Amino acid sequence: MGGGGSESVLRNHEVADLLERMARASEAAGEDTFKVVAYHKASTSVRNLEEDVEDVWKRGELEEIKYVGEGIAKKIDEYLRTGHLQALEKMEKKVPTGAMELMTVPGIGPKTAFKLAKSYHVKSIDDLRTGLASGNLTEAVGQVMAKKLAEEIEKMKQGSSRMLLVEAFQLGAQLVAYFEGLGMDVHPAGSLRRGCSTVGDIDFLATDPNAGEALVKYPGTDRVIEQGPTRVSVFLKTGTQVDVRIVKEEELGSALVYFTGSKQHNIELRNVAIERG
């Protein structure tokens, strides 16, 4: 892609997401904690880069990026050259099917996820829900944890329910008004901006670095899922997940295209860009 400026957010998010996958896979596979933390830190650095990571790579300066050492630099190089990362593919094959999905449930760490997937054949959150309800997994996780996990799964289930477009527009408008009242501009993205007939999560882009903290303090927020410098995700009391991504002013246009378009749409756009040089 190259060129820096407004394009940088696209490639940087792509590489940062790849490093996050490495962190999760390493954690699920029981790798050294130091490695897991290193991937998380490198992911955050790449996501917050002032320029396109591909430009840094072309100059041979990947190791100049904070928290990107020789090993991680080699992985970024492989991915940017080939579009694949063999280490990640091998790592994900080592992890029992379902373990990484189970780790998305609050309260389930890598060891528990690995044990449930391998020894108790829990391959999905639905399997976990069924096993907890029947009592078959009480011995595996303990009675107190079983109750807590059942509650967390129910919250996740409520959060994943889809709204009709008109409901999503109303909720989105309330949130926009809240941010505007704080002097912040936010821009809807994702399925809401596309005008899909039903909407799951509500996504916003903002250029104000305080927008994430404002979402956490929103009166309708129930709990925080993720809170970082460029992305904050919460569940509202209604069960809806809301994400705010912080981008630079000059990146807003391309970020709106990237985070509004479907995955296939973005792939096609990239192919057109490559064809035209």
Phi and psi restraints in degrees (value plus and minus 20) as a CYANA .aco file:
   2 GLY   PHI      45.8    85.8
   2 GLY   PSI     159.3   199.3
   3 GLY   PHI      74.5   114.5
   3 GLY   PSI     -34.7     5.3
   4 GLY   PHI      40.1    80.1
   4 GLY   PSI    -171.7  -131.7
   5 GLY   PHI      35.8    75.8
   5 GLY   PSI    -157.6  -117.6
   6 SER   PHI     -86.0   -46.0
   6 SER   PSI     -37.7     2.3
   7 GLU   PHI     -97.2   -57.2
   7 GLU   PSI     -43.4    -3.4
   8 SER   PHI     -81.1   -41.1
   8 SER   PSI     -54.2   -14.2
   9 VAL   PHI     -80.5   -40.5
   9 VAL   PSI     -50.7   -10.7
  10 LEU   PHI     -88.4   -48.4
  10 LEU   PSI     -76.2   -36.2
  11 ARG   PHI     -87.7   -47.7
  11 ARG   PSI     -57.3   -17.3
  12 ASN   PHI     -83.7   -43.7
  12 ASN   PSI     -62.3   -22.3
  13 HIS   PHI     -84.2   -44.2
  13 HIS   PSI     -58.3   -18.3
  14 GLU   PHI     -81.7   -41.7
  14 GLU   PSI     -69.0   -29.0
  15 VAL   PHI     -89.2   -49.2
  15 VAL   PSI     -59.4   -19.4
  16 ALA   PHI     -82.2   -42.2
  16 ALA   PSI     -61.8   -21.8
  17 ASP   PHI     -82.8   -42.8
  17 ASP   PSI     -57.4   -17.4
  18 LEU   PHI     -81.6   -41.6
  18 LEU   PSI     -64.6   -24.6
  19 LEU   PHI     -87.1   -47.1
  19 LEU   PSI     -53.5   -13.5
  20 GLU   PHI     -84.7   -44.7
  20 GLU   PSI     -59.3   -19.3
  21 ARG   PHI     -83.1   -43.1
  21 ARG   PSI     -59.2   -19.2
  22 MET   PHI     -82.6   -42.6
  22 MET   PSI     -60.5   -20.5
  23 ALA   PHI     -82.0   -42.0
  23 ALA   PSI     -67.6   -27.6
  24 ARG   PHI     -85.6   -45.6
  24 ARG   PSI     -62.5   -22.5
  25 ALA   PHI     -85.3   -45.3
  25 ALA   PSI     -61.4   -21.4
  26 SER   PHI     -82.6   -42.6
  26 SER   PSI     -62.4   -22.4
  27 GLU   PHI     -84.5   -44.5
  27 GLU   PSI     -65.2   -25.2
  28 ALA   PHI     -85.9   -45.9
  28 ALA   PSI     -50.8   -10.8
  29 ALA   PHI    -104.1   -64.1
  29 ALA   PSI     -20.6    19.4
  30 GLY   PHI      57.9    97.9
  30 GLY   PSI       4.3    44.3
  31 GLU   PHI     -88.1   -48.1
  31 GLU   PSI     146.8   186.8
  32 ASP   PHI     -75.2   -35.2
  32 ASP   PSI     115.2   155.2
  33 THR   PHI     -77.8   -37.8
  33 THR   PSI     -55.0   -15.0
  34 PHE   PHI     -77.5   -37.5
  34 PHE   PSI     -61.9   -21.9
  35 LYS   PHI     -84.0   -44.0
  35 LYS   PSI     -64.1   -24.1
  36 VAL   PHI     -79.9   -39.9
  36 VAL   PSI     -68.5   -28.5
  37 VAL   PHI     -81.9   -41.9
  37 VAL   PSI     -59.1   -19.1
  38 ALA   PHI     -81.2   -41.2
  38 ALA   PSI     -62.3   -22.3
  39 TYR   PHI     -85.5   -45.5
  39 TYR   PSI     -61.8   -21.8
  40 HIS   PHI     -80.4   -40.4
  40 HIS   PSI     -66.3   -26.3
  41 LYS   PHI     -84.8   -44.8
  41 LYS   PSI     -63.5   -23.5
  42 ALA   PHI     -84.1   -44.1
  42 ALA   PSI     -58.6   -18.6
  43 SER   PHI     -80.0   -40.0
  43 SER   PSI     -66.0   -26.0
  44 THR   PHI     -83.1   -43.1
  44 THR   PSI     -61.3   -21.3
  45 SER   PHI     -82.1   -42.1
  45 SER   PSI     -64.9   -24.9
  46 VAL   PHI     -86.0   -46.0
  46 VAL   PSI     -60.9   -20.9
  47 ARG   PHI     -82.9   -42.9
  47 ARG   PSI     -51.5   -11.5
  48 ASN   PHI    -118.1   -78.1
  48 ASN   PSI     -10.2    29.8
  49 LEU   PHI     -78.1   -38.1
  49 LEU   PSI     124.2   164.2
  50 GLU   PHI     -96.6   -56.6
  50 GLU   PSI     -38.6     1.4
  51 GLU   PHI    -153.8  -113.8
  51 GLU   PSI     157.5   197.5
  52 ASP   PHI     -90.3   -50.3
  52 ASP   PSI     107.3   147.3
  53 VAL   PHI     -79.1   -39.1
  53 VAL   PSI     -49.2    -9.2
  54 GLU   PHI     -86.5   -46.5
  54 GLU   PSI     -54.1   -14.1
  55 ASP   PHI     -87.5   -47.5
  55 ASP   PSI     -60.2   -20.2
  56 VAL   PHI     -82.5   -42.5
  56 VAL   PSI     -62.7   -22.7
  57 TRP   PHI     -81.3   -41.3
  57 TRP   PSI     -64.7   -24.7
  58 LYS   PHI     -82.5   -42.5
  58 LYS   PSI     -50.0   -10.0
  59 ARG   PHI    -103.0   -63.0
  59 ARG   PSI     -24.3    15.7
  60 GLY   PHI      52.2    92.2
  60 GLY   PSI      10.0    50.0
  61 GLU   PHI    -137.0   -97.0
  61 GLU   PSI       6.5    46.5
  62 LEU   PHI     -77.4   -37.4
  62 LEU   PSI     -57.4   -17.4
  63 GLU   PHI     -92.8   -52.8
  63 GLU   PSI     -26.6    13.4
  64 GLU   PHI     -97.9   -57.9
  64 GLU   PSI     -36.6     3.4
  65 ILE   PHI     -93.3   -53.3
  65 ILE   PSI     114.0   154.0
  66 LYS   PHI     -75.3   -35.3
  66 LYS   PSI     114.0   154.0
  67 TYR   PHI      49.8    89.8
  67 TYR   PSI     -14.5    25.5
  68 VAL   PHI    -120.5   -80.5
  68 VAL   PSI      83.0   123.0
  69 GLY   PHI    -109.8   -69.8
  69 GLY   PSI    -191.8  -151.8
  70 GLU   PHI     -80.2   -40.2
  70 GLU   PSI     -65.4   -25.4
  71 GLY   PHI     -82.4   -42.4
  71 GLY   PSI     -67.1   -27.1
  72 ILE   PHI     -89.5   -49.5
  72 ILE   PSI     -56.1   -16.1
  73 ALA   PHI     -80.0   -40.0
  73 ALA   PSI     -61.0   -21.0
  74 LYS   PHI     -83.4   -43.4
  74 LYS   PSI     -57.7   -17.7
  75 LYS   PHI     -88.7   -48.7
  75 LYS   PSI     -61.5   -21.5
  76 ILE   PHI     -83.2   -43.2
  76 ILE   PSI     -61.8   -21.8
  77 ASP   PHI     -79.2   -39.2
  77 ASP   PSI     -67.1   -27.1
  78 GLU   PHI     -80.2   -40.2
  78 GLU   PSI     -63.6   -23.6
  79 TYR   PHI     -86.1   -46.1
  79 TYR   PSI     -63.5   -23.5
  80 LEU   PHI     -90.5   -50.5
  80 LEU   PSI     -46.9    -6.9
  81 ARG   PHI     -99.5   -59.5
  81 ARG   PSI     -60.0   -20.0
  82 THR   PHI    -134.5   -94.5
  82 THR   PSI     -38.7     1.3
  83 GLY   PHI      62.5   102.5
  83 GLY   PSI     -17.3    22.7
  84 HIS   PHI    -153.6  -113.6
  84 HIS   PSI     143.6   183.6
  85 LEU   PHI    -157.8  -117.8
  85 LEU   PSI      82.1   122.1
  86 GLN   PHI     -80.3   -40.3
  86 GLN   PSI     -57.8   -17.8
  87 ALA   PHI     -79.9   -39.9
  87 ALA   PSI     -59.9   -19.9
  88 LEU   PHI     -87.7   -47.7
  88 LEU   PSI     -64.1   -24.1
  89 GLU   PHI     -81.1   -41.1
  89 GLU   PSI     -62.1   -22.1
  90 LYS   PHI     -86.4   -46.4
  90 LYS   PSI     -62.6   -22.6
  91 MET   PHI     -81.8   -41.8
  91 MET   PSI     -64.8   -24.8
  92 GLU   PHI     -87.5   -47.5
  92 GLU   PSI     -46.0    -6.0
  93 LYS   PHI     -93.1   -53.1
  93 LYS   PSI     -49.4    -9.4
  94 LYS   PHI     -92.9   -52.9
  94 LYS   PSI     -44.4    -4.4
  95 VAL   PHI    -103.8   -63.8
  95 VAL   PSI     109.5   149.5
  96 PRO   PHI     -77.1   -37.1
  96 PRO   PSI     123.0   163.0
  97 THR   PHI     -73.8   -33.8
  97 THR   PSI     108.3   148.3
  98 GLY   PHI      79.4   119.4
  98 GLY   PSI     -40.4    -0.4
  99 ALA   PHI     -81.4   -41.4
  99 ALA   PSI     -62.6   -22.6
 100 MET   PHI     -89.2   -49.2
 100 MET   PSI     -54.0   -14.0
 101 GLU   PHI     -87.1   -47.1
 101 GLU   PSI     -60.8   -20.8
 102 LEU   PHI     -83.2   -43.2
 102 LEU   PSI     -50.8   -10.8
 103 MET   PHI     -89.1   -49.1
 103 MET   PSI     -31.6     8.4
 104 THR   PHI     -99.2   -59.2
 104 THR   PSI     -30.9     9.1
 105 VAL   PHI    -103.1   -63.1
 105 VAL   PSI     101.2   141.2
 106 PRO   PHI     -74.3   -34.3
 106 PRO   PSI     109.5   149.5
 107 GLY   PHI      84.5   124.5
 107 GLY   PSI     -35.0     5.0
 108 ILE   PHI    -123.8   -83.8
 108 ILE   PSI      92.3   132.3
 109 GLY   PHI    -110.9   -70.9
 109 GLY   PSI    -199.3  -159.3
 110 PRO   PHI     -81.7   -41.7
 110 PRO   PSI     -59.8   -19.8
 111 LYS   PHI     -85.5   -45.5
 111 LYS   PSI     -63.9   -23.9
 112 THR   PHI     -85.8   -45.8
 112 THR   PSI     -62.8   -22.8
 113 ALA   PHI     -81.4   -41.4
 113 ALA   PSI     -63.8   -23.8
 114 PHE   PHI     -82.3   -42.3
 114 PHE   PSI     -65.5   -25.5
 115 LYS   PHI     -83.6   -43.6
 115 LYS   PSI     -65.6   -25.6
 116 LEU   PHI     -83.6   -43.6
 116 LEU   PSI     -61.9   -21.9
 117 ALA   PHI     -90.7   -50.7
 117 ALA   PSI     -61.7   -21.7
 118 LYS   PHI    -104.9   -64.9
 118 LYS   PSI     -67.1   -27.1
 119 SER   PHI    -110.1   -70.1
 119 SER   PSI     -45.9    -5.9
 120 TYR   PHI    -135.6   -95.6
 120 TYR   PSI     -14.7    25.3
 121 HIS   PHI      35.5    75.5
 121 HIS   PSI      16.1    56.1
 122 VAL   PHI    -108.3   -68.3
 122 VAL   PSI      87.4   127.4
 123 LYS   PHI    -122.3   -82.3
 123 LYS   PSI     -25.5    14.5
 124 SER   PHI    -179.2  -139.2
 124 SER   PSI     150.8   190.8
 125 ILE   PHI     -85.5   -45.5
 125 ILE   PSI     -53.8   -13.8
 126 ASP   PHI     -83.4   -43.4
 126 ASP   PSI     -61.8   -21.8
 127 ASP   PHI     -80.6   -40.6
 127 ASP   PSI     -61.5   -21.5
 128 LEU   PHI     -83.3   -43.3
 128 LEU   PSI     -64.5   -24.5
 129 ARG   PHI     -79.0   -39.0
 129 ARG   PSI     -65.8   -25.8
 130 THR   PHI     -84.5   -44.5
 130 THR   PSI     -64.6   -24.6
 131 GLY   PHI     -84.7   -44.7
 131 GLY   PSI     -57.4   -17.4
 132 LEU   PHI     -89.9   -49.9
 132 LEU   PSI     -61.1   -21.1
 133 ALA   PHI     -85.2   -45.2
 133 ALA   PSI     -55.1   -15.1
 134 SER   PHI    -102.7   -62.7
 134 SER   PSI     -33.7     6.3
 135 GLY   PHI      67.9   107.9
 135 GLY   PSI     -20.5    19.5
 136 ASN   PHI     -87.9   -47.9
 136 ASN   PSI     -39.9     0.1
 137 LEU   PHI    -126.3   -86.3
 137 LEU   PSI     -15.9    24.1
 138 THR   PHI     -80.1   -40.1
 138 THR   PSI     -60.9   -20.9
 139 GLU   PHI     -85.3   -45.3
 139 GLU   PSI     -56.0   -16.0
 140 ALA   PHI     -88.8   -48.8
 140 ALA   PSI     -59.6   -19.6
 141 VAL   PHI    -134.7   -94.7
 141 VAL   PSI     -32.6     7.4
 142 GLY   PHI      71.9   111.9
 142 GLY   PSI     132.3   172.3
 143 GLN   PHI     -84.5   -44.5
 143 GLN   PSI     -63.3   -23.3
 144 VAL   PHI     -85.4   -45.4
 144 VAL   PSI     -66.3   -26.3
 145 MET   PHI     -85.9   -45.9
 145 MET   PSI     -56.4   -16.4
 146 ALA   PHI     -80.2   -40.2
 146 ALA   PSI     -61.5   -21.5
 147 LYS   PHI     -86.2   -46.2
 147 LYS   PSI     -63.6   -23.6
 148 LYS   PHI     -83.4   -43.4
 148 LYS   PSI     -64.3   -24.3
 149 LEU   PHI     -84.8   -44.8
 149 LEU   PSI     -58.7   -18.7
 150 ALA   PHI     -81.0   -41.0
 150 ALA   PSI     -59.3   -19.3
 151 GLU   PHI     -86.6   -46.6
 151 GLU   PSI     -61.8   -21.8
 152 GLU   PHI     -84.7   -44.7
 152 GLU   PSI     -60.9   -20.9
 153 ILE   PHI     -84.4   -44.4
 153 ILE   PSI     -58.4   -18.4
 154 GLU   PHI     -84.4   -44.4
 154 GLU   PSI     -60.8   -20.8
 155 LYS   PHI     -82.8   -42.8
 155 LYS   PSI     -61.1   -21.1
 156 MET   PHI     -85.5   -45.5
 156 MET   PSI     -58.3   -18.3
 157 LYS   PHI     -83.5   -43.5
 157 LYS   PSI     -63.1   -23.1
 158 GLN   PHI     -83.6   -43.6
 158 GLN   PSI     -59.2   -19.2
 159 GLY   PHI     -89.4   -49.4
 159 GLY   PSI     -43.3    -3.3
 160 SER   PHI    -111.6   -71.6
 160 SER   PSI     -22.7    17.3
 161 SER   PHI     -89.3   -49.3
 161 SER   PSI     122.7   162.7
 162 ARG   PHI    -114.4   -74.4
 162 ARG   PSI     126.3   166.3
 163 MET   PHI    -124.4   -84.4
 163 MET   PSI     136.6   176.6
 164 LEU   PHI     -87.9   -47.9
 164 LEU   PSI     133.8   173.8
 165 LEU   PHI     -75.7   -35.7
 165 LEU   PSI     -60.7   -20.7
 166 VAL   PHI     -83.1   -43.1
 166 VAL   PSI     -58.0   -18.0
 167 GLU   PHI     -86.1   -46.1
 167 GLU   PSI     -62.3   -22.3
 168 ALA   PHI     -84.6   -44.6
 168 ALA   PSI     -59.3   -19.3
 169 PHE   PHI     -81.4   -41.4
 169 PHE   PSI     -62.8   -22.8
 170 GLN   PHI     -84.0   -44.0
 170 GLN   PSI     -65.2   -25.2
 171 LEU   PHI     -86.4   -46.4
 171 LEU   PSI     -61.2   -21.2
 172 GLY   PHI     -80.9   -40.9
 172 GLY   PSI     -61.1   -21.1
 173 ALA   PHI     -84.6   -44.6
 173 ALA   PSI     -57.5   -17.5
 174 GLN   PHI     -83.2   -43.2
 174 GLN   PSI     -62.6   -22.6
 175 LEU   PHI     -87.9   -47.9
 175 LEU   PSI     -62.5   -22.5
 176 VAL   PHI     -79.4   -39.4
 176 VAL   PSI     -63.4   -23.4
 177 ALA   PHI     -82.7   -42.7
 177 ALA   PSI     -58.7   -18.7
 178 TYR   PHI     -81.5   -41.5
 178 TYR   PSI     -68.1   -28.1
 179 PHE   PHI     -84.9   -44.9
 179 PHE   PSI     -61.0   -21.0
 180 GLU   PHI     -81.3   -41.3
 180 GLU   PSI     -55.6   -15.6
 181 GLY   PHI     -83.6   -43.6
 181 GLY   PSI     -41.9    -1.9
 182 LEU   PHI    -117.2   -77.2
 182 LEU   PSI     -13.5    26.5
 183 GLY   PHI      57.0    97.0
 183 GLY   PSI       4.4    44.4
 184 MET   PHI    -136.2   -96.2
 184 MET   PSI     116.3   156.3
 185 ASP   PHI    -114.6   -74.6
 185 ASP   PSI     107.5   147.5
 186 VAL   PHI    -144.2  -104.2
 186 VAL   PSI     132.4   172.4
 187 HIS   PHI    -146.0  -106.0
 187 HIS   PSI      99.6   139.6
 188 PRO   PHI     -80.3   -40.3
 188 PRO   PSI     125.7   165.7
 189 ALA   PHI    -157.8  -117.8
 189 ALA   PSI    -186.2  -146.2
 190 GLY   PHI      43.2    83.2
 190 GLY   PSI    -171.2  -131.2
 191 SER   PHI     -86.2   -46.2
 191 SER   PSI     -46.3    -6.3
 192 LEU   PHI     -86.6   -46.6
 192 LEU   PSI     -66.7   -26.7
 193 ARG   PHI     -86.6   -46.6
 193 ARG   PSI     -53.0   -13.0
 194 ARG   PHI     -92.5   -52.5
 194 ARG   PSI     -36.6     3.4
 195 GLY   PHI      55.6    95.6
 195 GLY   PSI      13.8    53.8
 196 CYS   PHI     -83.7   -43.7
 196 CYS   PSI     131.7   171.7
 197 SER   PHI     -83.7   -43.7
 197 SER   PSI     -51.9   -11.9
 198 THR   PHI    -149.7  -109.7
 198 THR   PSI     131.1   171.1
 199 VAL   PHI    -149.4  -109.4
 199 VAL   PSI     113.9   153.9
 200 GLY   PHI    -112.7   -72.7
 200 GLY   PSI    -106.2   -66.2
 201 ASP   PHI    -104.1   -64.1
 201 ASP   PSI     135.3   175.3
 202 ILE   PHI    -128.4   -88.4
 202 ILE   PSI     104.3   144.3
 203 ASP   PHI    -132.3   -92.3
 203 ASP   PSI     117.5   157.5
 204 PHE   PHI    -148.9  -108.9
 204 PHE   PSI     130.6   170.6
 205 LEU   PHI    -133.8   -93.8
 205 LEU   PSI     123.8   163.8
 206 ALA   PHI    -163.9  -123.9
 206 ALA   PSI     132.3   172.3
 207 THR   PHI    -123.0   -83.0
 207 THR   PSI     -31.8     8.2
 208 ASP   PHI    -101.9   -61.9
 208 ASP   PSI      99.8   139.8
 209 PRO   PHI     -83.0   -43.0
 209 PRO   PSI     -34.6     5.4
 210 ASN   PHI    -110.8   -70.8
 210 ASN   PSI     -20.0    20.0
 211 ALA   PHI     -84.3   -44.3
 211 ALA   PSI     -55.0   -15.0
 212 GLY   PHI     -83.8   -43.8
 212 GLY   PSI     -66.3   -26.3
 213 GLU   PHI     -83.0   -43.0
 213 GLU   PSI     -55.3   -15.3
 214 ALA   PHI     -84.2   -44.2
 214 ALA   PSI     -58.1   -18.1
 215 LEU   PHI     -85.1   -45.1
 215 LEU   PSI     -60.7   -20.7
 216 VAL   PHI     -79.6   -39.6
 216 VAL   PSI     -57.3   -17.3
 217 LYS   PHI    -107.6   -67.6
 217 LYS   PSI     -20.6    19.4
 218 TYR   PHI     -78.1   -38.1
 218 TYR   PSI     112.0   152.0
 219 PRO   PHI     -77.0   -37.0
 219 PRO   PSI     -46.1    -6.1
 220 GLY   PHI    -107.8   -67.8
 220 GLY   PSI     -20.1    19.9
 221 THR   PHI     -95.7   -55.7
 221 THR   PSI     112.4   152.4
 222 ASP   PHI    -114.8   -74.8
 222 ASP   PSI     -70.1   -30.1
 223 ARG   PHI    -176.4  -136.4
 223 ARG   PSI     135.5   175.5
 224 VAL   PHI    -112.0   -72.0
 224 VAL   PSI     111.2   151.2
 225 ILE   PHI    -111.9   -71.9
 225 ILE   PSI     -65.7   -25.7
 226 GLU   PHI    -169.7  -129.7
 226 GLU   PSI     118.3   158.3
 227 GLN   PHI    -161.2  -121.2
 227 GLN   PSI      88.9   128.9
 228 GLY   PHI    -156.9  -116.9
 228 GLY   PSI    -198.6  -158.6
 229 PRO   PHI     -89.4   -49.4
 229 PRO   PSI     -44.5    -4.5
 230 THR   PHI    -138.5   -98.5
 230 THR   PSI     -24.2    15.8
 231 ARG   PHI    -171.8  -131.8
 231 ARG   PSI     113.3   153.3
 232 VAL   PHI    -150.2  -110.2
 232 VAL   PSI     110.5   150.5
 233 SER   PHI    -143.4  -103.4
 233 SER   PSI     115.9   155.9
 234 VAL   PHI    -156.7  -116.7
 234 VAL   PSI     140.0   180.0
 235 PHE   PHI    -121.2   -81.2
 235 PHE   PSI     109.7   149.7
 236 LEU   PHI    -100.0   -60.0
 236 LEU   PSI     147.4   187.4
 237 LYS   PHI     -84.0   -44.0
 237 LYS   PSI     -40.8    -0.8
 238 THR   PHI     -98.1   -58.1
 238 THR   PSI     -29.9    10.1
 239 GLY   PHI      77.1   117.1
 239 GLY   PSI     -25.9    14.1
 240 THR   PHI    -101.1   -61.1
 240 THR   PSI     117.7   157.7
 241 GLN   PHI    -107.3   -67.3
 241 GLN   PSI     115.1   155.1
 242 VAL   PHI    -145.3  -105.3
 242 VAL   PSI     110.7   150.7
 243 ASP   PHI    -137.3   -97.3
 243 ASP   PSI     118.0   158.0
 244 VAL   PHI    -141.6  -101.6
 244 VAL   PSI     104.7   144.7
 245 ARG   PHI    -128.2   -88.2
 245 ARG   PSI     114.4   154.4
 246 ILE   PHI    -117.2   -77.2
 246 ILE   PSI     104.2   144.2
 247 VAL   PHI    -147.8  -107.8
 247 VAL   PSI     143.6   183.6
 248 LYS   PHI     -95.5   -55.5
 248 LYS   PSI     133.8   173.8
 249 GLU   PHI     -72.8   -32.8
 249 GLU   PSI     -65.5   -25.5
 250 GLU   PHI     -93.3   -53.3
 250 GLU   PSI     -31.7     8.3
 251 GLU   PHI    -116.5   -76.5
 251 GLU   PSI     -27.4    12.6
 252 LEU   PHI     -77.3   -37.3
 252 LEU   PSI     -65.3   -25.3
 253 GLY   PHI     -79.7   -39.7
 253 GLY   PSI     -72.6   -32.6
 254 SER   PHI     -88.3   -48.3
 254 SER   PSI     -53.4   -13.4
 255 ALA   PHI     -85.0   -45.0
 255 ALA   PSI     -58.5   -18.5
 256 LEU   PHI     -82.2   -42.2
 256 LEU   PSI     -60.1   -20.1
 257 VAL   PHI     -83.4   -43.4
 257 VAL   PSI     -68.1   -28.1
 258 TYR   PHI     -85.4   -45.4
 258 TYR   PSI     -66.3   -26.3
 259 PHE   PHI    -108.3   -68.3
 259 PHE   PSI     -22.6    17.4
 260 THR   PHI    -117.9   -77.9
 260 THR   PSI     -62.7   -22.7
 261 GLY   PHI     -84.6   -44.6
 261 GLY   PSI     131.3   171.3
 262 SER   PHI     -89.1   -49.1
 262 SER   PSI     148.0   188.0
 263 LYS   PHI     -78.6   -38.6
 263 LYS   PSI     -65.5   -25.5
 264 GLN   PHI     -83.8   -43.8
 264 GLN   PSI     -59.5   -19.5
 265 HIS   PHI     -79.6   -39.6
 265 HIS   PSI     -63.7   -23.7
 266 ASN   PHI     -87.0   -47.0
 266 ASN   PSI     -56.4   -16.4
 267 ILE   PHI     -82.9   -42.9
 267 ILE   PSI     -65.0   -25.0
 268 GLU   PHI     -83.4   -43.4
 268 GLU   PSI     -62.2   -22.2
 269 LEU   PHI     -79.7   -39.7
 269 LEU   PSI     -63.5   -23.5
 270 ARG   PHI     -83.3   -43.3
 270 ARG   PSI     -61.0   -21.0
 271 ASN   PHI     -82.2   -42.2
 271 ASN   PSI     -60.9   -20.9
 272 VAL   PHI     -82.5   -42.5
 272 VAL   PSI     -63.2   -23.2
 273 ALA   PHI     -81.4   -41.4
 273 ALA   PSI     -61.9   -21.9
 274 ILE   PHI     -84.6   -44.6
 274 ILE   PSI     -64.1   -24.1
 275 GLU   PHI     -78.8   -38.8
 275 GLU   PSI     -55.4   -15.4
 276 ARG   PHI    -112.3   -72.3
 276 ARG   PSI     -15.5    24.5
